[in-house]
């Protein structure tokens, strides 16, 4: 049978990933002192195997301890900065209209509906119509196509607030985007953002529900489970040689789901850089930091910068390895995704203006990162907080790959060779005398 573009895209993607995590545990994912250079494939495999990375959950804590052991084995003194973050362990999270039913992601900090749910007429709206009267209704808002990341974005927060002020009892967001999945949205980590329950529905599940809503059927949103706060920690590893100025390398480890492409490359590159820097006799003291609480609008980074990070006037350079450092790219055709061996270019390198030239040289040839931007109003994620805290010599990566914040952000989304390339570029940057 002849292969067509449609049949190729319908094929399972697993075959395209053979070798993407090659190397296995034997190639250097363990914490014991290094006998050979660490393997990006082994580190990625270990990170993915730890499962969900929700702040304070088993995967997040296990990941933090693994990274702490890695630093200790390389001569770092390790500190854990404890803080608490929200959590929600779901019992039921569903949206039903007539006979159509689909799972949803409850928006954190979660406002449960109670076991009977919230019931009412369903109004389907675009963001620009969200403020129309909606007394006692469940309002469904279809967000435009994008790689959605946070409920704090005006394009999300504004329509939700407008619908609630117009009388809605609950809001369901459709996160239209390349994966077709529901996307968990970052949230304030201190208090609920909205006065009523809000949830996220996958675009792939939306058509049947919208059809039922247009027939006049009533809807029921159910969000039940256990909510509260639990302890997690930031990790700070130091090698203080008395040089009087610090190199800080940071990466977050937590997130809504497994975070393979979102966080895995940053974690792996961070660990590889820690291994290299511990033996490189750099002209600086070393601080390798890893934050939890990221999905709660950088809650861990705020704690770190407030009390645990080296002070700005003693920091020679801060390198931040944020989301989508080296996730896989995909072809988008006919509503399907087909994996590519190259990196998703929707990643940005920002740097202090006087460091643009060495950043451009170090990351030459890496799609998206080869064109660094001056650090300014365009920063996102933890990089925003680092710059605002007064650090003047900074570079950082952030972005959003096609499965960003989706439950499907798994081992399909990473390839060891892409992480190796990012690590080599970061090492070139730190070896440039203009940086340190």
C-alpha positions as a Markdown table, in Angstrom:
| # | Residue | x | y | z |
|---|---|---|---|---|
| 1 | Unk | 0.0 | 0.0 | 0.0 |
| 2 | Unk | 1.5 | 3.4 | -1.0 |
| 3 | Unk | 2.1 | 5.8 | 1.8 |
| 4 | Unk | 0.4 | 9.2 | 1.6 |
| 5 | Unk | 0.9 | 12.3 | 3.7 |
| 6 | Unk | -2.4 | 11.4 | 5.5 |
| 7 | Unk | -1.3 | 7.8 | 6.2 |
| 8 | Unk | 2.1 | 9.0 | 7.5 |
| 9 | Unk | 0.5 | 11.4 | 9.8 |
| 10 | Unk | -1.9 | 8.8 | 11.1 |
| 11 | Unk | 0.9 | 6.4 | 12.0 |
| 12 | Unk | 2.0 | 6.1 | 15.7 |
| 13 | Unk | 4.8 | 8.5 | 16.6 |
| 14 | Unk | 6.7 | 6.0 | 18.8 |
| 15 | Unk | 8.9 | 4.8 | 16.0 |
| 16 | Unk | 10.1 | 8.3 | 15.3 |
| 17 | Unk | 11.4 | 8.5 | 18.9 |
| 18 | Unk | 13.7 | 5.5 | 18.8 |
| 19 | Unk | 17.0 | 6.7 | 20.1 |
| 20 | Unk | 15.7 | 10.0 | 21.4 |
| 21 | Unk | 16.4 | 9.0 | 25.0 |
| 22 | Unk | 19.2 | 6.6 | 24.1 |
| 23 | Unk | 21.8 | 6.0 | 26.7 |
| 24 | Unk | 19.7 | 4.7 | 29.6 |
| 25 | Unk | 20.5 | 4.8 | 33.3 |
| 26 | Unk | 24.0 | 3.3 | 32.7 |
| 27 | Unk | 25.1 | 6.5 | 30.9 |
| 28 | Unk | 25.0 | 8.8 | 33.8 |
| 29 | Unk | 21.7 | 9.6 | 35.4 |
| 30 | Unk | 22.7 | 8.5 | 38.9 |
| 31 | Unk | 23.9 | 10.9 | 41.6 |
| 32 | Unk | 27.2 | 9.1 | 42.2 |
| 33 | Unk | 30.4 | 11.0 | 41.4 |
| 34 | Unk | 31.0 | 11.1 | 37.6 |
| 35 | Unk | 33.3 | 8.6 | 35.9 |
| 36 | Unk | 32.3 | 9.8 | 32.4 |
| 37 | Unk | 30.4 | 12.8 | 31.1 |
| 38 | Unk | 26.7 | 12.6 | 31.9 |
| 39 | Unk | 24.2 | 11.5 | 29.2 |
| 40 | Unk | 21.4 | 13.8 | 28.2 |
| 41 | Unk | 19.4 | 10.8 | 27.3 |
| 42 | Unk | 19.8 | 9.2 | 30.7 |
| 43 | Unk | 18.9 | 12.4 | 32.5 |
| 44 | Unk | 15.8 | 13.0 | 30.4 |
| 45 | Unk | 14.7 | 9.4 | 30.9 |
| 46 | Unk | 15.1 | 9.7 | 34.7 |
| 47 | Unk | 13.2 | 13.0 | 34.7 |
| 48 | Unk | 10.3 | 11.7 | 32.7 |
| 49 | Unk | 10.1 | 8.5 | 34.8 |
| 50 | Unk | 9.5 | 10.5 | 37.9 |
| 51 | Unk | 6.0 | 11.2 | 36.7 |
| 52 | Unk | 3.9 | 14.3 | 37.5 |
| 53 | Unk | 5.7 | 17.3 | 38.7 |
| 54 | Unk | 3.0 | 19.3 | 40.5 |
| 55 | Unk | 4.5 | 21.4 | 43.3 |
| 56 | Unk | 4.9 | 19.4 | 46.5 |
| 57 | Unk | 3.8 | 16.2 | 44.9 |
| 58 | Unk | 5.8 | 12.9 | 44.9 |
| 59 | Unk | 7.4 | 13.6 | 41.5 |
| 60 | Unk | 8.4 | 17.1 | 42.3 |
| 61 | Unk | 10.0 | 16.1 | 45.6 |
| 62 | Unk | 11.7 | 13.1 | 44.2 |
| 63 | Unk | 13.1 | 15.2 | 41.4 |
| 64 | Unk | 14.4 | 17.8 | 43.8 |
| 65 | Unk | 16.1 | 15.1 | 45.9 |
| 66 | Unk | 17.7 | 13.6 | 42.8 |
| 67 | Unk | 19.1 | 16.9 | 41.8 |
| 68 | Unk | 20.3 | 17.6 | 45.3 |
| 69 | Unk | 22.2 | 14.3 | 45.4 |
| 70 | Unk | 23.7 | 15.2 | 42.0 |
| 71 | Unk | 25.1 | 18.4 | 43.3 |
| 72 | Unk | 26.4 | 16.9 | 46.6 |
| 73 | Unk | 28.3 | 14.2 | 44.6 |
| 74 | Unk | 30.0 | 17.0 | 42.7 |
| 75 | Unk | 31.2 | 18.9 | 45.8 |
| 76 | Unk | 28.4 | 21.4 | 46.2 |
| 77 | Unk | 27.0 | 22.3 | 49.6 |
| 78 | Unk | 23.2 | 22.0 | 49.4 |
| 79 | Unk | 20.4 | 24.0 | 51.0 |
| 80 | Unk | 16.7 | 23.3 | 50.7 |
| 81 | Unk | 14.4 | 26.4 | 51.1 |
| 82 | Unk | 11.0 | 25.2 | 52.2 |
| 83 | Unk | 7.7 | 26.9 | 51.4 |
| 84 | Unk | 4.1 | 25.8 | 50.8 |
| 85 | Unk | 2.2 | 25.7 | 47.5 |
| 86 | Unk | -1.4 | 24.9 | 46.7 |
| 87 | Unk | -2.6 | 21.5 | 45.6 |
| 88 | Unk | -5.8 | 19.8 | 44.4 |
| 89 | Unk | -6.3 | 16.1 | 44.2 |
| 90 | Unk | -9.3 | 15.6 | 42.0 |
| 91 | Unk | -12.1 | 13.1 | 42.6 |
| 92 | Unk | -14.3 | 14.2 | 39.6 |
| 93 | Unk | -13.7 | 16.9 | 37.1 |
| 94 | Unk | -16.2 | 16.8 | 34.2 |
| 95 | Unk | -18.4 | 19.0 | 32.1 |
| 96 | Unk | -21.7 | 17.5 | 30.7 |
| 97 | Unk | -24.3 | 19.1 | 28.4 |
| 98 | Unk | -27.2 | 16.8 | 27.7 |
| 99 | Unk | -25.6 | 13.4 | 26.8 |
| 100 | Unk | -22.3 | 14.9 | 25.8 |
| 101 | Unk | -19.6 | 14.7 | 28.5 |
| 102 | Unk | -15.9 | 15.4 | 28.7 |
| 103 | Unk | -13.1 | 15.7 | 31.4 |
| 104 | Unk | -11.9 | 19.2 | 32.3 |
| 105 | Unk | -8.9 | 20.6 | 34.1 |
| 106 | Unk | -9.9 | 22.7 | 37.1 |
| 107 | Unk | -8.3 | 26.1 | 37.2 |
| 108 | Unk | -6.1 | 26.6 | 40.2 |
| 109 | Unk | -6.4 | 27.7 | 42.9 |
| 110 | Unk | -9.4 | 25.4 | 42.6 |
| 111 | Unk | -12.9 | 26.5 | 43.6 |
| 112 | Unk | -14.8 | 23.2 | 43.9 |
| 113 | Unk | -18.4 | 22.9 | 42.8 |
| 114 | Unk | -19.7 | 20.5 | 45.4 |
| 115 | Unk | -20.8 | 17.0 | 44.6 |
| 116 | Unk | -23.9 | 18.0 | 42.8 |
| 117 | Unk | -22.0 | 20.4 | 40.5 |
| 118 | Unk | -23.1 | 23.7 | 39.1 |
| 119 | Unk | -26.1 | 23.3 | 36.7 |
| 120 | Unk | -27.5 | 25.8 | 34.3 |
| 121 | Unk | -28.0 | 27.0 | 30.7 |
| 122 | Unk | -24.8 | 27.0 | 28.7 |
| 123 | Unk | -23.7 | 30.1 | 26.7 |
| 124 | Unk | -20.9 | 29.7 | 24.1 |
| 125 | Unk | -19.0 | 32.9 | 23.7 |
| 126 | Unk | -15.9 | 34.3 | 22.0 |
| 127 | Unk | -13.7 | 36.5 | 24.3 |
| 128 | Unk | -15.0 | 39.7 | 22.8 |
| 129 | Unk | -18.6 | 38.7 | 23.8 |
| 130 | Unk | -17.7 | 37.5 | 27.3 |
| 131 | Unk | -19.3 | 40.5 | 29.0 |
| 132 | Unk | -22.8 | 39.9 | 27.5 |
| 133 | Unk | -25.5 | 39.1 | 30.1 |
| 134 | Unk | -25.1 | 35.6 | 31.5 |
| 135 | Unk | -27.2 | 35.4 | 34.6 |
| 136 | Unk | -27.0 | 32.0 | 36.3 |
| 137 | Unk | -25.4 | 30.4 | 33.2 |
| 138 | Unk | -22.3 | 28.4 | 32.6 |
| 139 | Unk | -20.3 | 30.4 | 30.0 |
| 140 | Unk | -18.0 | 28.6 | 27.6 |
| 141 | Unk | -15.3 | 30.9 | 26.2 |
| 142 | Unk | -13.4 | 29.8 | 23.0 |
| 143 | Unk | -9.9 | 31.2 | 23.2 |
| 144 | Unk | -8.2 | 31.9 | 19.9 |
| 145 | Unk | -5.6 | 29.5 | 18.6 |
| 146 | Unk | -2.4 | 29.8 | 20.6 |
| 147 | Unk | 0.1 | 28.2 | 23.0 |
| 148 | Unk | -1.7 | 29.1 | 26.2 |
| 149 | Unk | 0.3 | 29.2 | 29.4 |
| 150 | Unk | -1.2 | 31.4 | 32.2 |
| 151 | Unk | -4.6 | 32.5 | 33.4 |
| 152 | Unk | -3.0 | 35.8 | 34.4 |
| 153 | Unk | -2.6 | 36.8 | 30.7 |
| 154 | Unk | -5.1 | 39.6 | 29.9 |
| 155 | Unk | -6.4 | 37.6 | 27.0 |
| 156 | Unk | -7.6 | 34.9 | 29.5 |
| 157 | Unk | -8.2 | 36.8 | 32.8 |
| 158 | Unk | -10.2 | 39.6 | 31.2 |
| 159 | Unk | -12.9 | 37.5 | 29.5 |
| 160 | Unk | -13.3 | 35.2 | 32.5 |
| 161 | Unk | -13.7 | 38.2 | 34.8 |
| 162 | Unk | -16.1 | 39.8 | 32.4 |
| 163 | Unk | -18.3 | 36.6 | 32.2 |
| 164 | Unk | -18.4 | 36.3 | 36.0 |
| 165 | Unk | -19.3 | 40.0 | 36.4 |
| 166 | Unk | -22.1 | 39.4 | 33.8 |
| 167 | Unk | -23.7 | 36.8 | 36.1 |
| 168 | Unk | -22.1 | 33.5 | 35.1 |
| 169 | Unk | -22.0 | 30.8 | 37.8 |
| 170 | Unk | -19.0 | 29.2 | 36.2 |
| 171 | Unk | -16.7 | 29.5 | 33.2 |
| 172 | Unk | -15.2 | 26.8 | 31.0 |
| 173 | Unk | -12.3 | 27.8 | 28.7 |
| 174 | Unk | -11.5 | 26.1 | 25.5 |
| 175 | Unk | -7.7 | 26.4 | 25.0 |
| 176 | Unk | -7.5 | 26.2 | 21.2 |
| 177 | Unk | -4.0 | 25.2 | 20.1 |
| 178 | Unk | -1.8 | 22.8 | 18.3 |
| 179 | Unk | -2.1 | 19.8 | 20.6 |
| 180 | Unk | -5.9 | 19.7 | 20.7 |
| 181 | Unk | -5.6 | 19.1 | 24.5 |
| 182 | Unk | -6.8 | 21.0 | 27.5 |
| 183 | Unk | -3.9 | 23.2 | 28.7 |
| 184 | Unk | -3.4 | 23.8 | 32.4 |
| 185 | Unk | -3.0 | 27.5 | 33.1 |
| 186 | Unk | -0.5 | 29.0 | 35.6 |
| 187 | Unk | -2.2 | 30.7 | 38.5 |
| 188 | Unk | -1.6 | 32.9 | 41.5 |
| 189 | Unk | -0.2 | 30.8 | 44.3 |
| 190 | Unk | -1.6 | 32.7 | 47.2 |
| 191 | Unk | -5.3 | 33.1 | 46.6 |
| 192 | Unk | -7.9 | 32.0 | 44.0 |
| 193 | Unk | -7.9 | 34.2 | 41.0 |
| 194 | Unk | -11.7 | 34.0 | 40.3 |
| 195 | Unk | -14.8 | 34.2 | 42.5 |
| 196 | Unk | -16.4 | 31.1 | 41.0 |
| 197 | Unk | -15.3 | 27.7 | 39.5 |
| 198 | Unk | -13.3 | 27.9 | 36.3 |
| 199 | Unk | -12.2 | 24.9 | 34.2 |
| 200 | Unk | -10.4 | 24.1 | 30.9 |
| 201 | Unk | -11.9 | 22.0 | 28.2 |
| 202 | Unk | -9.8 | 20.3 | 25.4 |
| 203 | Unk | -10.5 | 21.6 | 21.9 |
| 204 | Unk | -10.8 | 18.1 | 20.7 |
| 205 | Unk | -13.7 | 17.5 | 23.1 |
| 206 | Unk | -15.4 | 20.8 | 22.5 |
| 207 | Unk | -17.5 | 20.1 | 19.3 |
| 208 | Unk | -19.9 | 17.6 | 20.8 |
| 209 | Unk | -20.5 | 19.8 | 23.8 |
| 210 | Unk | -21.0 | 23.0 | 21.8 |
| 211 | Unk | -23.5 | 21.1 | 19.6 |
| 212 | Unk | -25.4 | 20.0 | 22.7 |
| 213 | Unk | -25.4 | 23.6 | 24.1 |
| 214 | Unk | -26.8 | 25.0 | 20.9 |
| 215 | Unk | -29.6 | 22.5 | 21.0 |
| 216 | Unk | -30.7 | 24.1 | 24.3 |
| 217 | Unk | -29.5 | 21.3 | 26.7 |
| 218 | Unk | -28.5 | 22.4 | 30.1 |
| 219 | Unk | -25.0 | 21.8 | 31.5 |
| 220 | Unk | -23.4 | 20.5 | 34.7 |
| 221 | Unk | -19.8 | 21.3 | 35.7 |
| 222 | Unk | -18.5 | 19.1 | 38.5 |
| 223 | Unk | -15.2 | 19.8 | 40.2 |
| 224 | Unk | -14.7 | 17.8 | 43.4 |
| 225 | Unk | -11.6 | 16.7 | 45.3 |
| 226 | Unk | -9.2 | 17.5 | 48.1 |
| 227 | Unk | -7.7 | 21.0 | 48.1 |
| 228 | Unk | -5.1 | 22.6 | 50.4 |
| 229 | Unk | -1.5 | 23.5 | 50.7 |
| 230 | Unk | 1.6 | 21.4 | 51.1 |
| 231 | Unk | 5.3 | 21.8 | 51.5 |
| 232 | Unk | 7.8 | 21.8 | 48.7 |
| 233 | Unk | 11.3 | 23.3 | 48.4 |
| 234 | Unk | 13.7 | 25.3 | 46.3 |
| 235 | Unk | 17.2 | 23.8 | 45.9 |
| 236 | Unk | 20.4 | 25.9 | 46.3 |
| 237 | Unk | 23.7 | 24.3 | 45.6 |
| 238 | Unk | 26.9 | 26.3 | 46.3 |
| 239 | Unk | 30.6 | 25.9 | 45.6 |
| 240 | Unk | 32.1 | 28.9 | 47.4 |
| 241 | Unk | 35.8 | 29.2 | 46.6 |
| 242 | Unk | 36.1 | 32.7 | 48.1 |
| 243 | Unk | 36.3 | 34.4 | 44.7 |
| 244 | Unk | 33.8 | 37.0 | 45.8 |
| 245 | Unk | 31.5 | 36.9 | 42.7 |
| 246 | Unk | 28.9 | 34.3 | 41.7 |
| 247 | Unk | 27.8 | 32.5 | 38.7 |
| 248 | Unk | 24.1 | 31.5 | 39.2 |
| 249 | Unk | 22.5 | 28.9 | 36.9 |
| 250 | Unk | 18.8 | 28.3 | 37.5 |
| 251 | Unk | 16.0 | 26.1 | 36.2 |
| 252 | Unk | 12.5 | 25.3 | 37.5 |
| 253 | Unk | 11.5 | 21.6 | 37.9 |
| 254 | Unk | 7.8 | 21.7 | 38.7 |
| 255 | Unk | 4.7 | 21.9 | 36.5 |
| 256 | Unk | 1.2 | 20.7 | 36.0 |
| 257 | Unk | 1.9 | 17.3 | 34.5 |
| 258 | Unk | 5.0 | 15.3 | 33.5 |
| 259 | Unk | 6.5 | 18.3 | 31.8 |
| 260 | Unk | 8.9 | 16.3 | 29.6 |
| 261 | Unk | 9.5 | 19.0 | 26.9 |
| 262 | Unk | 8.7 | 22.0 | 29.1 |
| 263 | Unk | 11.1 | 21.2 | 32.0 |
| 264 | Unk | 13.1 | 18.1 | 31.1 |
| 265 | Unk | 15.7 | 19.7 | 28.8 |
| 266 | Unk | 16.3 | 22.5 | 31.3 |
| 267 | Unk | 16.8 | 20.1 | 34.1 |
| 268 | Unk | 19.1 | 17.9 | 32.1 |
| 269 | Unk | 21.2 | 20.8 | 30.8 |
| 270 | Unk | 21.4 | 22.3 | 34.3 |
| 271 | Unk | 22.7 | 19.0 | 35.6 |
| 272 | Unk | 25.2 | 18.7 | 32.8 |
| 273 | Unk | 26.4 | 22.2 | 33.4 |
| 274 | Unk | 26.8 | 21.6 | 37.1 |
| 275 | Unk | 28.9 | 18.5 | 36.4 |
| 276 | Unk | 31.1 | 20.5 | 33.9 |
| 277 | Unk | 31.4 | 23.7 | 36.1 |
| 278 | Unk | 32.4 | 21.7 | 39.2 |
| 279 | Unk | 35.6 | 20.7 | 37.3 |
| 280 | Unk | 36.2 | 23.7 | 35.0 |
| 281 | Unk | 38.0 | 26.0 | 37.4 |
| 282 | Unk | 35.9 | 29.0 | 36.4 |
| 283 | Unk | 36.8 | 32.4 | 37.9 |
| 284 | Unk | 33.6 | 32.6 | 39.9 |
| 285 | Unk | 31.9 | 30.9 | 42.8 |
| 286 | Unk | 29.0 | 28.6 | 41.7 |
| 287 | Unk | 25.3 | 28.7 | 42.7 |
| 288 | Unk | 23.1 | 26.2 | 41.0 |
| 289 | Unk | 19.4 | 26.8 | 42.0 |
| 290 | Unk | 16.3 | 24.9 | 41.1 |
| 291 | Unk | 12.8 | 26.1 | 42.0 |
| 292 | Unk | 9.5 | 24.4 | 42.7 |
| 293 | Unk | 6.2 | 26.4 | 42.7 |
| 294 | Unk | 6.7 | 27.5 | 39.1 |
| 295 | Unk | 3.2 | 26.8 | 37.9 |
| 296 | Unk | 1.9 | 29.2 | 40.6 |
| 297 | Unk | 3.2 | 32.3 | 38.8 |
| 298 | Unk | 6.8 | 31.6 | 39.8 |
| 299 | Unk | 6.1 | 31.3 | 43.5 |
| 300 | Unk | 9.3 | 29.5 | 44.2 |
| 301 | Unk | 11.4 | 32.0 | 42.4 |
| 302 | Unk | 9.9 | 34.8 | 44.5 |
| 303 | Unk | 11.0 | 33.0 | 47.7 |
| 304 | Unk | 14.4 | 32.3 | 46.3 |
| 305 | Unk | 15.1 | 35.9 | 45.3 |
| 306 | Unk | 13.8 | 37.2 | 48.6 |
| 307 | Unk | 16.0 | 35.2 | 50.9 |
| 308 | Unk | 18.3 | 32.6 | 49.3 |
| 309 | Unk | 19.9 | 33.8 | 46.0 |
| 310 | Unk | 23.3 | 35.5 | 46.0 |
| 311 | Unk | 22.9 | 39.3 | 46.1 |
| 312 | Unk | 22.9 | 41.2 | 42.8 |
| 313 | Unk | 26.1 | 43.2 | 43.6 |
| 314 | Unk | 28.0 | 39.9 | 44.2 |
| 315 | Unk | 26.7 | 38.1 | 41.1 |
| 316 | Unk | 28.8 | 38.2 | 38.0 |
| 317 | Unk | 26.3 | 36.4 | 35.7 |
| 318 | Unk | 22.9 | 34.7 | 36.0 |
| 319 | Unk | 21.9 | 32.1 | 33.4 |
| 320 | Unk | 18.3 | 30.9 | 33.5 |
| 321 | Unk | 17.2 | 27.7 | 31.7 |
| 322 | Unk | 13.5 | 28.1 | 31.3 |
| 323 | Unk | 10.7 | 26.4 | 29.5 |
| 324 | Unk | 11.2 | 24.9 | 26.0 |
| 325 | Unk | 15.0 | 25.0 | 26.1 |
| 326 | Unk | 15.2 | 22.1 | 23.7 |
| 327 | Unk | 11.8 | 20.5 | 23.0 |
| 328 | Unk | 10.9 | 18.6 | 19.8 |
| 329 | Unk | 9.3 | 20.4 | 16.9 |
| 330 | Unk | 6.3 | 19.0 | 15.1 |
| 331 | Unk | 4.6 | 19.3 | 11.7 |
| 332 | Unk | 1.0 | 20.5 | 11.9 |
| 333 | Unk | -1.0 | 19.1 | 9.0 |
| 334 | Unk | -4.7 | 18.1 | 8.8 |
| 335 | Unk | -5.3 | 18.5 | 12.5 |
| 336 | Unk | -2.5 | 16.0 | 13.3 |
| 337 | Unk | 1.0 | 16.3 | 14.6 |
| 338 | Unk | 4.0 | 14.5 | 13.1 |
| 339 | Unk | 7.3 | 14.6 | 15.1 |
| 340 | Unk | 10.4 | 16.2 | 13.7 |
| 341 | Unk | 14.1 | 15.6 | 14.7 |
| 342 | Unk | 14.7 | 19.4 | 15.1 |
| 343 | Unk | 14.0 | 21.7 | 18.0 |
| 344 | Unk | 10.8 | 23.8 | 18.3 |
| 345 | Unk | 12.0 | 27.3 | 17.4 |
| 346 | Unk | 9.4 | 29.0 | 19.5 |
| 347 | Unk | 12.0 | 29.6 | 22.2 |
| 348 | Unk | 13.6 | 32.9 | 23.1 |
| 349 | Unk | 17.0 | 33.9 | 24.4 |
| 350 | Unk | 17.0 | 37.3 | 26.2 |
| 351 | Unk | 20.1 | 38.9 | 27.6 |
| 352 | Unk | 21.4 | 42.1 | 29.1 |
| 353 | Unk | 22.2 | 44.4 | 26.2 |
| 354 | Unk | 25.9 | 44.3 | 26.6 |
| 355 | Unk | 25.8 | 40.5 | 26.5 |
| 356 | Unk | 24.0 | 40.1 | 23.2 |
| 357 | Unk | 27.1 | 39.5 | 21.2 |
| 358 | Unk | 28.5 | 36.6 | 23.2 |
| 359 | Unk | 25.1 | 35.1 | 23.4 |
| 360 | Unk | 24.6 | 35.3 | 19.6 |
| 361 | Unk | 28.0 | 33.6 | 19.1 |
| 362 | Unk | 27.4 | 30.9 | 21.6 |
| 363 | Unk | 24.0 | 29.9 | 20.4 |
| 364 | Unk | 24.7 | 30.3 | 16.7 |
| 365 | Unk | 22.8 | 27.7 | 14.6 |
| 366 | Unk | 20.2 | 26.8 | 17.3 |
| 367 | Unk | 16.8 | 27.7 | 15.9 |
| 368 | Unk | 15.1 | 30.4 | 17.9 |
| 369 | Unk | 18.0 | 30.9 | 20.2 |
| 370 | Unk | 20.4 | 32.2 | 17.6 |
| 371 | Unk | 18.7 | 35.6 | 17.6 |
| 372 | Unk | 18.9 | 36.9 | 21.2 |
| 373 | Unk | 16.9 | 39.9 | 22.2 |
| 374 | Unk | 17.8 | 42.6 | 24.7 |
| 375 | Unk | 16.3 | 41.8 | 28.1 |
| 376 | Unk | 13.4 | 44.1 | 28.8 |
| 377 | Unk | 9.6 | 44.2 | 28.8 |
| 378 | Unk | 9.5 | 41.0 | 26.7 |
| 379 | Unk | 10.8 | 38.7 | 29.4 |
| 380 | Unk | 8.5 | 36.0 | 30.8 |
| 381 | Unk | 8.5 | 33.4 | 33.6 |
| 382 | Unk | 11.1 | 33.4 | 36.3 |
| 383 | Unk | 13.4 | 35.5 | 34.1 |
| 384 | Unk | 11.1 | 38.5 | 34.7 |
| 385 | Unk | 11.6 | 38.2 | 38.5 |
| 386 | Unk | 15.4 | 37.8 | 38.1 |
| 387 | Unk | 15.7 | 41.0 | 36.1 |
| 388 | Unk | 13.3 | 42.9 | 38.4 |
| 389 | Unk | 15.4 | 41.9 | 41.4 |
| 390 | Unk | 18.3 | 44.0 | 40.2 |
| 391 | Unk | 20.6 | 41.5 | 38.5 |
| 392 | Unk | 22.2 | 43.4 | 35.7 |
| 393 | Unk | 24.2 | 40.6 | 33.9 |
| 394 | Unk | 21.6 | 38.1 | 32.9 |
| 395 | Unk | 20.7 | 35.7 | 30.1 |
| 396 | Unk | 17.8 | 33.4 | 29.9 |
| 397 | Unk | 15.7 | 31.1 | 27.7 |
| 398 | Unk | 11.9 | 30.7 | 27.8 |
| 399 | Unk | 9.3 | 29.5 | 25.3 |
| 400 | Unk | 6.3 | 27.2 | 24.7 |
| 401 | Unk | 6.4 | 24.1 | 22.6 |
| 402 | Unk | 3.4 | 22.5 | 21.0 |
| 403 | Unk | 2.5 | 20.3 | 24.1 |
| 404 | Unk | 3.3 | 23.1 | 26.6 |
| 405 | Unk | 1.1 | 22.6 | 29.7 |
| 406 | Unk | -0.7 | 19.6 | 28.2 |
| 407 | Unk | -0.9 | 16.2 | 29.8 |
| 408 | Unk | 0.6 | 14.8 | 26.6 |
| 409 | Unk | 3.9 | 16.6 | 27.2 |
| 410 | Unk | 5.7 | 13.2 | 27.6 |
| 411 | Unk | 8.8 | 11.4 | 26.2 |
| 412 | Unk | 7.6 | 12.0 | 22.6 |
| 413 | Unk | 8.5 | 15.7 | 23.1 |
| 414 | Unk | 12.2 | 15.3 | 23.8 |
| 415 | Unk | 15.3 | 14.2 | 22.1 |
| 416 | Unk | 18.7 | 13.9 | 23.7 |
| 417 | Unk | 20.6 | 15.3 | 20.8 |
| 418 | Unk | 18.6 | 18.6 | 21.1 |
| 419 | Unk | 19.5 | 18.9 | 24.8 |
| 420 | Unk | 23.2 | 18.1 | 24.0 |
| 421 | Unk | 23.2 | 21.0 | 21.5 |
| 422 | Unk | 21.7 | 23.4 | 24.1 |
| 423 | Unk | 24.2 | 22.3 | 26.7 |
| 424 | Unk | 27.1 | 22.8 | 24.4 |
| 425 | Unk | 25.9 | 26.3 | 23.6 |
| 426 | Unk | 25.5 | 27.2 | 27.3 |
| 427 | Unk | 28.9 | 25.9 | 28.0 |
| 428 | Unk | 30.4 | 28.0 | 25.2 |
| 429 | Unk | 28.7 | 31.0 | 26.7 |
| 430 | Unk | 30.1 | 30.4 | 30.1 |
| 431 | Unk | 33.5 | 29.8 | 28.7 |
| 432 | Unk | 33.5 | 33.2 | 26.9 |
| 433 | Unk | 35.7 | 35.6 | 28.9 |
| 434 | Unk | 33.2 | 38.4 | 28.2 |
| 435 | Unk | 30.7 | 36.6 | 30.4 |
| 436 | Unk | 32.7 | 35.6 | 33.5 |
